């Protein structure tokens, strides 16, 4: 059985004070057995969050890492080695905001995925289509390409220790959510693609849905057989809302 994962992507939000307040809210949430929970603050706040929630079972991850895994003259970058040294456990790669706003292509994303794994961080590979691509009937093709390019560069074996998040670009931060059926269709296609290369990896990998997930729509998404949790943006900035999503995952 796949253990559900609910991960909160805090994006470039938070001050020390607001992060402390959010963490206090998270500490008050009941622990939901059988669900993994992660939060992904800005890199600057990672250590602060880790030291505050050390006692509870919440994983802390990063939103990005350098293509360079170790250390060196790469001004402004943060490496997977440094994230691992800070006790960080996972890292997002290929988020659509990075693809669109920072021109990250599949090659760069593969390098980041590889760098993360080299230091024991779990990469959470994000894939998703734009509205234009969906309307042109290209959704499955776009996702298969994004995923296929990473598989080609790194090999299917790299997915034995990874998570994939399907995030339709048109649903991120817009309040529009894919219907459970739309999301399930893409998740099933992702699982089939992986299974055709390696059945064990295809059946065991966790596939998260992301894009305006909130307490009000989480349960119906989690009812879908191939949705193993969520990558939550806006709603993860509110501890009560995030807690309700975690509880919905616990009913899966
Ligand atoms: P959202 O963001 O929940 O605010 O739509 C999701 C994400 O970008 O990971």
Boltz pocket constraint, residues with backbone or C-beta under 6 A from the ligand:
constraints:
  - pocket:
      binder: B
      contacts: [[A, 9], [A, 167], [A, 171], [A, 172], [A, 173], [A, 174], [A, 175], [A, 210], [A, 211], [A, 212], [A, 213], [A, 231], [A, 232], [A, 233], [A, 234], [A, 235]]
      max_distance: 6.0
